[in-house]
Structure formats: C-alpha cells, structure tokens
C-alpha cells in the first residue's frame, strides 16, 4: 500500500468529495482517527459516502434531516470489512476535525489527515479494520512527516467522543510495529 504524488492511495477506491479545499502552506503532521455510521449505529450502507459527497437523501432516514446542511468529509473511510475508500486527496484539506487543537496548534484540518472508521462509540471495531488502518497509517507515515496520531476526542474534547472507548489504541499502535 502506498500514497502517490497526488496524495491518492494507489489502487484504492476514490470517490471525490466536494467538501475540501487547498491546504495552507505547511506539512501534514497529524493523523486524526474518527468513527462514523449512517444511519447512526447501522453499518454497510452507502450513507457515509452520500454524506461526504453531498448526495444524502433526507427522506431515507429521519436522522438525515438533522445533518443535511453539513458539509463534511474525511480523507479515508475504513469499512467494517477493511475496505478503504478515499474521498479527499491527502494534499487537500478535508473537513473532518472542525474547531480543534493539537499540541497548541489550532485548526487541525490544516495539517492533518482524517481517517473515519465505520463504527460507533458503542461497538468494537473489526480485525479487518485494524489491519487496514495499520497498513494505511504506515503508507501515510512513509509519505508525510507524521509526528502524531490522535482521536477526534483528543483534539476536540468538548465536542467529540470518537473514536470512542471501544477503539483499541494499544492494539492499533502495536500493529504498526508488527508490519
């Protein structure tokens, strides 16, 4: 697995999101781990893809009406089966972190890559997701000067709880050493 010079995962599925813009001058130095499922708590559908591409049909689920005006994206989405979908090239700024701060630096979208795991705060993640996340993290670290990895809850603790209590940080970080 590798990232090309345009910031795309080689051989990966790419569904372009309009919810991105140019990064300010600087380096990509942080990975932000999130979780998402749409509808909430349901896995396997196309809700996340449609949300990130602004094609969500608000009549499909009552929850969708509450988020229909939001413009959100992430660089990567890791499905429950470990399949990775990319929505924003790494060289662009995805809109995943919102108001955030890491090591005294604000606006984490400016210098981070956002990785969404299909899941919720209420269920464990799958073995396939940890394997895919480890491989993706290694590819990103081989391409960019990544200095840190944080959960959304770490950079926006007043607003966010993801990736949640079921995300196994020790397992994830140990997996990076094994590959």
OpenMM code with the backbone's topology and positions (N, CA, C; nanometers):
from openmm import Vec3, app, unit

residues = "UNK UNK UNK UNK UNK UNK UNK UNK UNK UNK UNK UNK UNK UNK UNK UNK UNK UNK UNK UNK UNK UNK UNK UNK UNK UNK UNK UNK UNK UNK UNK UNK UNK UNK UNK UNK UNK UNK UNK UNK UNK UNK UNK UNK UNK UNK UNK UNK UNK UNK UNK UNK UNK UNK UNK UNK UNK UNK UNK UNK UNK UNK UNK UNK UNK UNK UNK UNK UNK UNK UNK UNK UNK UNK UNK UNK UNK UNK UNK UNK UNK UNK UNK UNK UNK UNK UNK UNK UNK UNK UNK UNK UNK UNK UNK UNK UNK UNK UNK UNK UNK UNK UNK UNK UNK UNK UNK UNK UNK UNK UNK UNK UNK UNK UNK UNK UNK UNK UNK UNK UNK UNK UNK UNK UNK UNK UNK UNK UNK UNK UNK UNK UNK UNK UNK UNK UNK UNK UNK UNK UNK UNK UNK UNK UNK UNK UNK UNK UNK UNK UNK UNK UNK UNK UNK UNK UNK UNK UNK UNK UNK UNK UNK UNK UNK UNK UNK UNK UNK UNK UNK UNK UNK UNK UNK UNK UNK UNK UNK".split()
positions = [
    Vec3(0.0852, -0.1163, 0.0000),
    Vec3(0.0000, 0.0000, 0.0000),
    Vec3(0.0904, 0.1233, 0.0000),
    Vec3(0.0544, 0.2199, -0.0870),
    Vec3(0.1324, 0.3437, -0.0893),
    Vec3(0.0460, 0.4601, -0.1365),
    Vec3(0.0941, 0.5798, -0.1060),
    Vec3(0.0283, 0.7041, -0.1439),
    Vec3(0.1089, 0.7647, -0.2584),
    Vec3(0.0415, 0.8050, -0.3673),
    Vec3(0.1137, 0.8609, -0.4819),
    Vec3(0.1399, 1.0105, -0.4640),
    Vec3(0.2030, 1.0705, -0.5642),
    Vec3(0.2426, 1.2116, -0.5552),
    Vec3(0.1244, 1.3087, -0.5532),
    Vec3(0.0052, 1.2642, -0.5929),
    Vec3(-0.1147, 1.3475, -0.5831),
    Vec3(-0.1862, 1.3313, -0.4475),
    Vec3(-0.1348, 1.2409, -0.3646),
    Vec3(-0.1968, 1.2172, -0.2348),
    Vec3(-0.3091, 1.1157, -0.2390),
    Vec3(-0.3065, 1.0283, -0.3408),
    Vec3(-0.4096, 0.9247, -0.3549),
    Vec3(-0.3527, 0.7881, -0.3201),
    Vec3(-0.4362, 0.7048, -0.2609),
    Vec3(-0.3987, 0.5682, -0.2279),
    Vec3(-0.3920, 0.4876, -0.3572),
    Vec3(-0.2771, 0.4376, -0.3898),
    Vec3(-0.2581, 0.3627, -0.5141),
    Vec3(-0.3425, 0.2360, -0.5119),
    Vec3(-0.4250, 0.2195, -0.6152),
    Vec3(-0.5095, 0.1017, -0.6265),
    Vec3(-0.6331, 0.1049, -0.5403),
    Vec3(-0.6532, 0.2135, -0.4671),
    Vec3(-0.7686, 0.2236, -0.3788),
    Vec3(-0.8899, 0.2816, -0.4493),
    Vec3(-1.0046, 0.2673, -0.3864),
    Vec3(-1.1271, 0.3260, -0.4396),
    Vec3(-1.1286, 0.4743, -0.4043),
    Vec3(-1.1575, 0.5577, -0.5025),
    Vec3(-1.1596, 0.7027, -0.4817),
    Vec3(-1.2945, 0.7565, -0.5264),
    Vec3(-1.3650, 0.8183, -0.4328),
    Vec3(-1.4924, 0.8843, -0.4599),
    Vec3(-1.4731, 1.0304, -0.4201),
    Vec3(-1.4538, 1.1197, -0.5160),
    Vec3(-1.4227, 1.2589, -0.4822),
    Vec3(-1.5336, 1.3290, -0.4046),
    Vec3(-1.4952, 1.3954, -0.2979),
    Vec3(-1.5867, 1.4777, -0.2196),
    Vec3(-1.5649, 1.6240, -0.2569),
    Vec3(-1.6733, 1.7005, -0.2710),
    Vec3(-1.6570, 1.8439, -0.2938),
    Vec3(-1.6212, 1.9192, -0.1656),
    Vec3(-1.6274, 1.8507, -0.0524),
    Vec3(-1.6070, 1.9147, 0.0774),
    Vec3(-1.4598, 1.9147, 0.1163),
    Vec3(-1.3837, 1.9941, 0.0432),
    Vec3(-1.2412, 2.0073, 0.0682),
    Vec3(-1.1951, 2.1370, 0.0035),
    Vec3(-1.0746, 2.1758, 0.0378),
    Vec3(-1.0150, 2.2928, -0.0259),
    Vec3(-0.8639, 2.2803, -0.0160),
    Vec3(-0.7940, 2.3836, -0.0608),
    Vec3(-0.6485, 2.3802, -0.0575),
    Vec3(-0.5990, 2.3963, 0.0852),
    Vec3(-0.4948, 2.3244, 0.1169),
    Vec3(-0.4311, 2.3382, 0.2479),
    Vec3(-0.3501, 2.4679, 0.2483),
    Vec3(-0.3362, 2.5287, 0.3662),
    Vec3(-0.2401, 2.6392, 0.3750),
    Vec3(-0.0986, 2.5810, 0.3667),
    Vec3(-0.0036, 2.6662, 0.3476),
    Vec3(0.1350, 2.6200, 0.3407),
    Vec3(0.1711, 2.5525, 0.4725),
    Vec3(0.2358, 2.4394, 0.4641),
    Vec3(0.2751, 2.3651, 0.5836),
    Vec3(0.2799, 2.2172, 0.5531),
    Vec3(0.3056, 2.1391, 0.6556),
    Vec3(0.3202, 1.9961, 0.6351),
    Vec3(0.2045, 1.9195, 0.6964),
    Vec3(0.1860, 1.7989, 0.6469),
    Vec3(0.0909, 1.7043, 0.7052),
    Vec3(0.1656, 1.6348, 0.8177),
    Vec3(0.1210, 1.6571, 0.9413),
    Vec3(0.1954, 1.6023, 1.0540),
    Vec3(0.1108, 1.5271, 1.1549),
    Vec3(-0.0195, 1.5147, 1.1298),
    Vec3(-0.1084, 1.4520, 1.2273),
    Vec3(-0.2099, 1.3626, 1.1563),
    Vec3(-0.2358, 1.2463, 1.2142),
    Vec3(-0.3470, 1.1611, 1.1725),
    Vec3(-0.4546, 1.1731, 1.2786),
    Vec3(-0.5793, 1.1930, 1.2342),
    Vec3(-0.6915, 1.2018, 1.3267),
    Vec3(-0.7844, 1.0839, 1.2996),
    Vec3(-0.8089, 1.0041, 1.4036),
    Vec3(-0.8934, 0.8859, 1.3925),
    Vec3(-1.0339, 0.9209, 1.4416),
    Vec3(-1.1338, 0.8857, 1.3600),
    Vec3(-1.2743, 0.9131, 1.3886),
    Vec3(-1.3540, 0.7824, 1.3794),
    Vec3(-1.4817, 0.7899, 1.4142),
    Vec3(-1.5758, 0.6836, 1.3772),
    Vec3(-1.7012, 0.7500, 1.3237),
    Vec3(-1.7697, 0.6767, 1.2349),
    Vec3(-1.8936, 0.7271, 1.1766),
    Vec3(-1.9767, 0.6098, 1.1275),
    Vec3(-2.1068, 0.6236, 1.1379),
    Vec3(-2.2006, 0.5300, 1.0761),
    Vec3(-2.3279, 0.6071, 1.0450),
    Vec3(-2.3825, 0.5814, 0.9303),
    Vec3(-2.5063, 0.6463, 0.8878),
    Vec3(-2.5964, 0.5459, 0.8197),
    Vec3(-2.7215, 0.5372, 0.8691),
    Vec3(-2.7740, 0.5992, 0.9903),
    Vec3(-2.6917, 0.5576, 1.1127),
    Vec3(-2.7002, 0.6353, 1.2197),
    Vec3(-2.6213, 0.6030, 1.3394),
    Vec3(-2.6419, 0.4589, 1.3854),
    Vec3(-2.5294, 0.3909, 1.4082),
    Vec3(-2.5342, 0.2538, 1.4572),
    Vec3(-2.5620, 0.1489, 1.3522),
    Vec3(-2.5770, 0.1875, 1.2270),
    Vec3(-2.6013, 0.0924, 1.1178),
    Vec3(-2.4809, 0.0909, 1.0246),
    Vec3(-2.4413, -0.0291, 0.9849),
    Vec3(-2.3215, -0.0448, 0.9034),
    Vec3(-2.3553, -0.1081, 0.7687),
    Vec3(-2.2699, -0.0819, 0.6711),
    Vec3(-2.2792, -0.1500, 0.5428),
    Vec3(-2.3509, -0.0742, 0.4332),
    Vec3(-2.4205, 0.0317, 0.4651),
    Vec3(-2.4925, 0.1068, 0.3625),
    Vec3(-2.4047, 0.2115, 0.2959),
    Vec3(-2.4690, 0.2971, 0.2181),
    Vec3(-2.3946, 0.3998, 0.1462),
    Vec3(-2.4160, 0.5391, 0.2058),
    Vec3(-2.4693, 0.5464, 0.3269),
    Vec3(-2.4973, 0.6751, 0.3900),
    Vec3(-2.3746, 0.7629, 0.4070),
    Vec3(-2.2636, 0.7059, 0.4497),
    Vec3(-2.1422, 0.7851, 0.4704),
    Vec3(-2.0923, 0.8390, 0.3374),
    Vec3(-2.0888, 0.7553, 0.2354),
    Vec3(-2.0434, 0.8009, 0.1041),
    Vec3(-2.1312, 0.9154, 0.0544),
    Vec3(-2.2607, 0.9010, 0.0703),
    Vec3(-2.3515, 1.0050, 0.0228),
    Vec3(-2.3403, 1.1317, 0.1074),
    Vec3(-2.3151, 1.1169, 0.2363),
    Vec3(-2.2946, 1.2326, 0.3235),
    Vec3(-2.1704, 1.3105, 0.2804),
    Vec3(-2.0608, 1.2403, 0.2566),
    Vec3(-1.9350, 1.3055, 0.2186),
    Vec3(-1.9390, 1.3640, 0.0778),
    Vec3(-2.0348, 1.3212, -0.0051),
    Vec3(-2.0459, 1.3732, -0.1423),
    Vec3(-2.1679, 1.4631, -0.1600),
    Vec3(-2.2327, 1.4993, -0.0507),
    Vec3(-2.3490, 1.5899, -0.0516),
    Vec3(-2.4658, 1.5353, -0.1335),
    Vec3(-2.4832, 1.4028, -0.1322),
    Vec3(-2.5936, 1.3412, -0.2063),
    Vec3(-2.6870, 1.2628, -0.1146),
    Vec3(-2.6845, 1.2941, 0.0138),
    Vec3(-2.7676, 1.2261, 0.1122),
    Vec3(-2.9146, 1.2628, 0.0890),
    Vec3(-2.9993, 1.1624, 0.0793),
    Vec3(-3.1433, 1.1835, 0.0612),
    Vec3(-3.2072, 1.1906, 0.1998),
    Vec3(-3.2572, 1.3073, 0.2366),
    Vec3(-3.3109, 1.3270, 0.3717),
    Vec3(-3.4357, 1.2442, 0.3981),
    Vec3(-3.4961, 1.1886, 0.2940),
    Vec3(-3.6149, 1.1052, 0.3148),
    Vec3(-3.5794, 0.9601, 0.3463),
    Vec3(-3.4513, 0.9242, 0.3346),
    Vec3(-3.4102, 0.7860, 0.3601),
    Vec3(-3.4119, 0.7498, 0.5081),
    Vec3(-3.3900, 0.8469, 0.5958),
    Vec3(-3.3854, 0.8204, 0.7393),
    Vec3(-3.4112, 0.9516, 0.8124),
    Vec3(-3.4870, 0.9498, 0.9220),
    Vec3(-3.5170, 1.0736, 0.9949),
    Vec3(-3.3922, 1.1504, 1.0413),
    Vec3(-3.2859, 1.0793, 1.0762),
    Vec3(-3.1637, 1.1451, 1.1226),
    Vec3(-3.1013, 1.2330, 1.0147),
    Vec3(-3.1162, 1.1932, 0.8904),
    Vec3(-3.0507, 1.2650, 0.7811),
    Vec3(-3.0946, 1.4104, 0.7720),
    Vec3(-3.2165, 1.4401, 0.8093),
    Vec3(-3.2640, 1.5787, 0.8060),
    Vec3(-3.1844, 1.6668, 0.9034),
    Vec3(-3.1321, 1.6074, 1.0104),
    Vec3(-3.0584, 1.6850, 1.1102),
    Vec3(-2.9163, 1.7179, 1.0657),
    Vec3(-2.8665, 1.6489, 0.9632),
    Vec3(-2.7289, 1.6720, 0.9175),
    Vec3(-2.7220, 1.7162, 0.7716),
    Vec3(-2.8358, 1.7351, 0.7096),
    Vec3(-2.8391, 1.7592, 0.5649),
    Vec3(-2.7677, 1.8869, 0.5228),
    Vec3(-2.7554, 1.9848, 0.6094),
    Vec3(-2.6901, 2.1109, 0.5730),
    Vec3(-2.5393, 2.1102, 0.6002),
    Vec3(-2.4899, 2.0058, 0.6666),
    Vec3(-2.3479, 1.9998, 0.6986),
    Vec3(-2.2658, 1.9650, 0.5749),
    Vec3(-2.1480, 2.0219, 0.5672),
    Vec3(-2.0518, 1.9911, 0.4606),
    Vec3(-1.9299, 1.9300, 0.5278),
    Vec3(-1.9194, 1.7977, 0.5180),
    Vec3(-1.8179, 1.7218, 0.5915),
    Vec3(-1.7486, 1.6256, 0.4963),
    Vec3(-1.6236, 1.5953, 0.5264),
    Vec3(-1.5504, 1.4934, 0.4514),
    Vec3(-1.4378, 1.4406, 0.5385),
    Vec3(-1.3774, 1.3363, 0.4922),
    Vec3(-1.2544, 1.2846, 0.5513),
    Vec3(-1.1688, 1.2387, 0.4354),
    Vec3(-1.0426, 1.2196, 0.4609),
    Vec3(-0.9571, 1.1684, 0.3549),
    Vec3(-0.9895, 1.0222, 0.3253),
    Vec3(-1.0057, 0.9437, 0.4332),
    Vec3(-1.0271, 0.7994, 0.4175),
    Vec3(-1.1425, 0.7510, 0.5046),
    Vec3(-1.2067, 0.6453, 0.4573),
    Vec3(-1.3145, 0.5770, 0.5291),
    Vec3(-1.2825, 0.4288, 0.5251),
    Vec3(-1.2685, 0.3668, 0.6421),
    Vec3(-1.2357, 0.2240, 0.6510),
    Vec3(-1.3625, 0.1489, 0.6892),
    Vec3(-1.4111, 0.0685, 0.5932),
    Vec3(-1.5339, -0.0095, 0.6139),
    Vec3(-1.5098, -0.1208, 0.7155),
    Vec3(-1.6171, -0.1843, 0.7622),
    Vec3(-1.6080, -0.2928, 0.8607),
    Vec3(-1.5279, -0.4109, 0.8063),
    Vec3(-1.5315, -0.4312, 0.6736),
    Vec3(-1.4572, -0.5424, 0.6131),
    Vec3(-1.3125, -0.5061, 0.5804),
    Vec3(-1.2701, -0.3858, 0.6169),
    Vec3(-1.1330, -0.3422, 0.5927),
    Vec3(-1.1126, -0.2694, 0.4608),
    Vec3(-1.2157, -0.2603, 0.3790),
    Vec3(-1.2029, -0.1890, 0.2518),
    Vec3(-1.1873, -0.0399, 0.2806),
    Vec3(-1.0976, 0.0237, 0.2071),
    Vec3(-1.0695, 0.1655, 0.2264),
    Vec3(-1.1236, 0.2444, 0.1076),
    Vec3(-1.1987, 0.3484, 0.1370),
    Vec3(-1.2469, 0.4410, 0.0354),
    Vec3(-1.1840, 0.5763, 0.0647),
    Vec3(-1.1270, 0.6389, -0.0370),
    Vec3(-1.0705, 0.7720, -0.0200),
    Vec3(-1.1659, 0.8749, -0.0794),
    Vec3(-1.1854, 0.9854, -0.0078),
    Vec3(-1.2748, 1.0920, -0.0530),
    Vec3(-1.2018, 1.2214, -0.0871),
    Vec3(-1.0868, 1.2437, -0.0262),
    Vec3(-1.0118, 1.3666, -0.0482),
    Vec3(-0.8643, 1.3294, -0.0624),
    Vec3(-0.7961, 1.3812, -0.1657),
    Vec3(-0.6517, 1.3573, -0.1743),
    Vec3(-0.5828, 1.4138, -0.0493),
    Vec3(-0.4797, 1.3480, -0.0049),
    Vec3(-0.4104, 1.3926, 0.1162),
    Vec3(-0.3552, 1.5334, 0.1038),
    Vec3(-0.3235, 1.5763, -0.0171),
    Vec3(-0.2677, 1.7096, -0.0360),
    Vec3(-0.3720, 1.8199, -0.0232),
    Vec3(-0.4987, 1.7833, -0.0194),
    Vec3(-0.6076, 1.8789, 0.0019),
    Vec3(-0.6492, 1.8751, 0.1489),
    Vec3(-0.7187, 1.9786, 0.1925),
    Vec3(-0.7700, 1.9856, 0.3284),
    Vec3(-0.9127, 1.9299, 0.3305),
    Vec3(-0.9318, 1.8191, 0.4007),
    Vec3(-1.0658, 1.7632, 0.4212),
    Vec3(-1.1282, 1.8327, 0.5416),
    Vec3(-1.2593, 1.8293, 0.5483),
    Vec3(-1.3321, 1.8994, 0.6548),
    Vec3(-1.3826, 1.7974, 0.7566),
    Vec3(-1.2928, 1.7491, 0.8415),
    Vec3(-1.3245, 1.6413, 0.9355),
    Vec3(-1.3099, 1.6800, 1.0819),
    Vec3(-1.2224, 1.7704, 1.1154),
    Vec3(-1.1898, 1.7954, 1.2558),
    Vec3(-1.2694, 1.9099, 1.3182),
    Vec3(-1.3113, 2.0057, 1.2387),
    Vec3(-1.3820, 2.1208, 1.2935),
    Vec3(-1.2922, 2.2019, 1.3852),
    Vec3(-1.3537, 2.2732, 1.4786),
    Vec3(-1.2776, 2.3509, 1.5761),
    Vec3(-1.1950, 2.2531, 1.6585),
    Vec3(-1.0627, 2.2688, 1.6544),
    Vec3(-0.9760, 2.1666, 1.7133),
    Vec3(-0.8398, 2.2256, 1.7466),
    Vec3(-0.7670, 2.1517, 1.8318),
    Vec3(-0.6340, 2.1945, 1.8730),
    Vec3(-0.5502, 2.0718, 1.9071),
    Vec3(-0.4256, 2.0714, 1.8605),
    Vec3(-0.3312, 1.9631, 1.8902),
    Vec3(-0.1954, 2.0258, 1.9194),
    Vec3(-0.1425, 1.9971, 2.0343),
    Vec3(-0.0117, 2.0476, 2.0777),
    Vec3(0.0013, 2.1982, 2.0560),
    Vec3(-0.1046, 2.2708, 2.0916),
    Vec3(-0.1029, 2.4160, 2.0823),
    Vec3(-0.1309, 2.4724, 1.9444),
    Vec3(-0.1512, 2.3862, 1.8479),
    Vec3(-0.1818, 2.4312, 1.7111),
    Vec3(-0.3311, 2.4146, 1.6856),
    Vec3(-0.3949, 2.5211, 1.6425),
    Vec3(-0.5376, 2.5195, 1.6155),
    Vec3(-0.5636, 2.4864, 1.4687),
    Vec3(-0.6905, 2.4578, 1.4369),
    Vec3(-0.7350, 2.4275, 1.3002),
    Vec3(-0.6638, 2.3024, 1.2463),
    Vec3(-0.6872, 2.1916, 1.3119),
    Vec3(-0.6184, 2.0670, 1.2774),
    Vec3(-0.6412, 2.0227, 1.1327),
    Vec3(-0.7528, 2.0619, 1.0714),
    Vec3(-0.7730, 2.0266, 0.9300),
    Vec3(-0.6580, 2.0769, 0.8432),
    Vec3(-0.5946, 2.1862, 0.8844),
    Vec3(-0.4880, 2.2461, 0.8049),
    Vec3(-0.3674, 2.1540, 0.7899),
    Vec3(-0.3410, 2.0696, 0.8899),
    Vec3(-0.2168, 1.9921, 0.8896),
    Vec3(-0.2381, 1.8438, 0.9219),
    Vec3(-0.3611, 1.7959, 0.9040),
    Vec3(-0.3883, 1.6553, 0.9385),
    Vec3(-0.4535, 1.5798, 0.8240),
    Vec3(-0.4516, 1.4488, 0.8370),
    Vec3(-0.5265, 1.3568, 0.7516),
    Vec3(-0.6325, 1.2936, 0.8405),
    Vec3(-0.7578, 1.2964, 0.7952),
    Vec3(-0.8680, 1.2384, 0.8706),
    Vec3(-0.9022, 1.0992, 0.8215),
    Vec3(-0.9088, 1.0050, 0.9148),
    Vec3(-0.9438, 0.8665, 0.8840),
    Vec3(-1.0677, 0.8295, 0.9642),
    Vec3(-1.1755, 0.8016, 0.8940),
    Vec3(-1.3014, 0.7606, 0.9567),
    Vec3(-1.3103, 0.6088, 0.9549),
    Vec3(-1.3405, 0.5497, 1.0685),
    Vec3(-1.3672, 0.4068, 1.0771),
    Vec3(-1.5181, 0.3873, 1.0813),
    Vec3(-1.5692, 0.2937, 1.0029),
    Vec3(-1.7120, 0.2644, 1.0086),
    Vec3(-1.7401, 0.2003, 1.1432),
    Vec3(-1.8118, 0.2720, 1.2271),
    Vec3(-1.8385, 0.2220, 1.3606),
    Vec3(-1.9077, 0.3277, 1.4433),
    Vec3(-1.9092, 0.3034, 1.5718),
    Vec3(-1.9695, 0.3974, 1.6658),
    Vec3(-1.8984, 0.3845, 1.7992),
    Vec3(-1.9346, 0.4708, 1.8914),
    Vec3(-1.8766, 0.4640, 2.0253),
    Vec3(-1.9235, 0.3407, 2.1015),
    Vec3(-2.0255, 0.2708, 2.0499),
    Vec3(-2.0923, 0.1648, 2.1252),
    Vec3(-2.0536, 0.0221, 2.0869),
    Vec3(-1.9694, 0.0045, 1.9851),
    Vec3(-1.9330, -0.1315, 1.9421),
    Vec3(-1.7843, -0.1395, 1.9103),
    Vec3(-1.7254, -0.2579, 1.9289),
    Vec3(-1.5845, -0.2755, 1.8922),
    Vec3(-1.5653, -0.2667, 1.7404),
    Vec3(-1.4447, -0.2327, 1.7024),
    Vec3(-1.4077, -0.2314, 1.5612),
    Vec3(-1.3618, -0.3718, 1.5221),
    Vec3(-1.3548, -0.3988, 1.3922),
    Vec3(-1.3241, -0.5334, 1.3451),
    Vec3(-1.1739, -0.5548, 1.3273),
    Vec3(-1.1361, -0.6815, 1.3254),
    Vec3(-0.9963, -0.7162, 1.2980),
    Vec3(-0.9530, -0.6585, 1.1640),
    Vec3(-1.0400, -0.6689, 1.0643),
    Vec3(-1.0083, -0.6196, 0.9296),
    Vec3(-0.9830, -0.4690, 0.9312),
    Vec3(-1.0556, -0.3962, 1.0136),
    Vec3(-1.0339, -0.2518, 1.0220),
    Vec3(-0.8972, -0.2195, 1.0825),
    Vec3(-0.8573, -0.2918, 1.1856),
    Vec3(-0.7264, -0.2663, 1.2453),
    Vec3(-0.6139, -0.2968, 1.1465),
    Vec3(-0.6256, -0.4055, 1.0721),
    Vec3(-0.5234, -0.4395, 0.9726),
    Vec3(-0.5155, -0.3300, 0.8666),
    Vec3(-0.6310, -0.2889, 0.8139),
    Vec3(-0.6335, -0.1854, 0.7107),
    Vec3(-0.5814, -0.0526, 0.7646),
    Vec3(-0.6212, -0.0173, 0.8862),
    Vec3(-0.5766, 0.1081, 0.9461),
    Vec3(-0.4255, 0.1079, 0.9673),
    Vec3(-0.3710, -0.0031, 1.0120),
    Vec3(-0.2257, -0.0130, 1.0302),
    Vec3(-0.1534, 0.0035, 0.8965),
    Vec3(-0.1996, -0.0652, 0.7942),
    Vec3(-0.1351, -0.0556, 0.6617),
    Vec3(-0.1455, 0.0864, 0.6066),
    Vec3(-0.2615, 0.1482, 0.6223),
    Vec3(-0.2803, 0.2849, 0.5751),
    Vec3(-0.1913, 0.3817, 0.6525),
    Vec3(-0.1841, 0.3649, 0.7825),
    Vec3(-0.1005, 0.4521, 0.8652),
    Vec3(0.0452, 0.4423, 0.8231),
    Vec3(0.0928, 0.3223, 0.7993),
    Vec3(0.2321, 0.3043, 0.7564),
    Vec3(0.2555, 0.3725, 0.6222),
    Vec3(0.1634, 0.3569, 0.5285),
    Vec3(0.1772, 0.4227, 0.3976),
    Vec3(0.1804, 0.5748, 0.4130),
    Vec3(0.0962, 0.6274, 0.4991),
    Vec3(0.0942, 0.7723, 0.5214),
    Vec3(0.2226, 0.8197, 0.5874),
    Vec3(0.2725, 0.7430, 0.6826),
    Vec3(0.3969, 0.7809, 0.7505),
    Vec3(0.5172, 0.7715, 0.6574),
    Vec3(0.5109, 0.6831, 0.5590),
    Vec3(0.6202, 0.6734, 0.4615),
    Vec3(0.6181, 0.7892, 0.3628),
    Vec3(0.5048, 0.8568, 0.3517),
    Vec3(0.4881, 0.9640, 0.2535),
    Vec3(0.4978, 1.1028, 0.3148),
    Vec3(0.4494, 1.1199, 0.4362),
    Vec3(0.4415, 1.2517, 0.5001),
    Vec3(0.5118, 1.2488, 0.6355),
    Vec3(0.5571, 1.3651, 0.6834),
    Vec3(0.6279, 1.3710, 0.8129),
    Vec3(0.5308, 1.3693, 0.9319),
    Vec3(0.4587, 1.2586, 0.9459),
    Vec3(0.3597, 1.2440, 1.0530),
    Vec3(0.4318, 1.2423, 1.1877),
    Vec3(0.3938, 1.3343, 1.2757),
    Vec3(0.4523, 1.3408, 1.4100),
    Vec3(0.3607, 1.2863, 1.5170),
    Vec3(0.2310, 1.2741, 1.4859),
    Vec3(0.1389, 1.2300, 1.5885),
    Vec3(0.0131, 1.1670, 1.5332),
    Vec3(-0.0543, 1.0937, 1.6211),
    Vec3(-0.1825, 1.0302, 1.5907),
    Vec3(-0.2736, 1.0615, 1.7086),
    Vec3(-0.3948, 1.1090, 1.6782),
    Vec3(-0.4873, 1.1467, 1.7850),
    Vec3(-0.6289, 1.1050, 1.7473),
    Vec3(-0.7108, 1.0871, 1.8471),
    Vec3(-0.8530, 1.0668, 1.8243),
    Vec3(-0.9208, 1.2022, 1.8102),
    Vec3(-1.0357, 1.2026, 1.7467),
    Vec3(-1.1132, 1.3260, 1.7359),
    Vec3(-1.1402, 1.3816, 1.8753),
    Vec3(-1.1642, 1.2932, 1.9696),
    Vec3(-1.1896, 1.3355, 2.1077),
    Vec3(-1.0683, 1.4014, 2.1720),
    Vec3(-0.9498, 1.3719, 2.1231),
    Vec3(-0.8283, 1.4329, 2.1773),
    Vec3(-0.8094, 1.5765, 2.1302),
    Vec3(-0.8524, 1.6058, 2.0091),
    Vec3(-0.8300, 1.7392, 1.9523),
    Vec3(-0.9524, 1.8304, 1.9658),
    Vec3(-1.0665, 1.7717, 2.0027),
    Vec3(-1.1897, 1.8486, 2.0241),
    Vec3(-1.2675, 1.7889, 2.1414),
    Vec3(-1.2051, 1.7845, 2.2607),
    Vec3(-1.2642, 1.7114, 2.3738),
    Vec3(-1.3969, 1.7659, 2.4240),
    Vec3(-1.4251, 1.8908, 2.4012),
    Vec3(-1.5523, 1.9473, 2.4471),
    Vec3(-1.6681, 1.9092, 2.3553),
    Vec3(-1.6354, 1.8671, 2.2318),
    Vec3(-1.7394, 1.8403, 2.1323),
    Vec3(-1.7509, 1.6945, 2.0901),
    Vec3(-1.6423, 1.6195, 2.0937),
    Vec3(-1.6405, 1.4880, 2.0295),
    Vec3(-1.5964, 1.3774, 2.1236),
    Vec3(-1.6461, 1.2560, 2.0960),
    Vec3(-1.6108, 1.1389, 2.1767),
    Vec3(-1.5431, 1.0300, 2.0934),
    Vec3(-1.5410, 1.0444, 1.9628),
    Vec3(-1.4849, 0.9398, 1.8773),
    Vec3(-1.3326, 0.9476, 1.8720),
    Vec3(-1.2677, 0.8342, 1.8538),
    Vec3(-1.3217, 0.7079, 1.8060),
    Vec3(-1.3912, 0.6243, 1.9125),
    Vec3(-1.3945, 0.6690, 2.0357),
    Vec3(-1.4730, 0.6017, 2.1381),
    Vec3(-1.3945, 0.5042, 2.2238),
    Vec3(-1.4611, 0.4586, 2.3282),
    Vec3(-1.3981, 0.3685, 2.4252),
    Vec3(-1.3638, 0.2326, 2.3670),
    Vec3(-1.4311, 0.1909, 2.2607),
    Vec3(-1.4044, 0.0599, 2.2018),
    Vec3(-1.2866, 0.0601, 2.1053),
    Vec3(-1.2324, 0.1780, 2.0751),
    Vec3(-1.1145, 0.1803, 1.9890),
    Vec3(-0.9946, 0.1386, 2.0714),
    Vec3(-0.9249, 0.0364, 2.0258),
    Vec3(-0.8128, -0.0221, 2.0995),
    Vec3(-0.6817, 0.0429, 2.0557),
    Vec3(-0.6457, 0.1502, 2.1246),
    Vec3(-0.5242, 0.2236, 2.0895),
    Vec3(-0.3988, 0.1362, 2.0995),
    Vec3(-0.3887, 0.0567, 2.2048),
    Vec3(-0.2698, -0.0275, 2.2222),
    Vec3(-0.2594, -0.1266, 2.1065),
    Vec3(-0.3703, -0.1883, 2.0701),
    Vec3(-0.3705, -0.2839, 1.9588),
    Vec3(-0.3294, -0.2146, 1.8288),
    Vec3(-0.3875, -0.0982, 1.8029),
    Vec3(-0.3564, -0.0242, 1.6809),
    Vec3(-0.2082, 0.0114, 1.6752),
    Vec3(-0.1565, 0.0713, 1.7795),
    Vec3(-0.0176, 0.1144, 1.7787),
    Vec3(0.0789, -0.0045, 1.7762),
    Vec3(0.0434, -0.1141, 1.8439),
    Vec3(0.1265, -0.2345, 1.8403),
    Vec3(0.1285, -0.2936, 1.6994),
    Vec3(0.0168, -0.2855, 1.6293),
    Vec3(0.0099, -0.3355, 1.4923),
    Vec3(0.1035, -0.2611, 1.3981),
    Vec3(0.1273, -0.1345, 1.4259),
    Vec3(0.2197, -0.0574, 1.3437),
    Vec3(0.3613, -0.1107, 1.3562),
    Vec3(0.3939, -0.1653, 1.4709),
    Vec3(0.5278, -0.2202, 1.4942),
    Vec3(0.5454, -0.3567, 1.4294),
    Vec3(0.4363, -0.4299, 1.4104),
    Vec3(0.4451, -0.5652, 1.3547),
    Vec3(0.4569, -0.5670, 1.2029),
    Vec3(0.4059, -0.4652, 1.1382),
    Vec3(0.4064, -0.4653, 0.9913),
    Vec3(0.5389, -0.4190, 0.9354),
] * unit.nanometer
topology = app.Topology()
chain = topology.addChain("A")
for resn in residues:
    res = topology.addResidue(resn, chain)
    for name in ("N", "CA", "C"):
        topology.addAtom(name, app.Element.getBySymbol(name[0]), res)
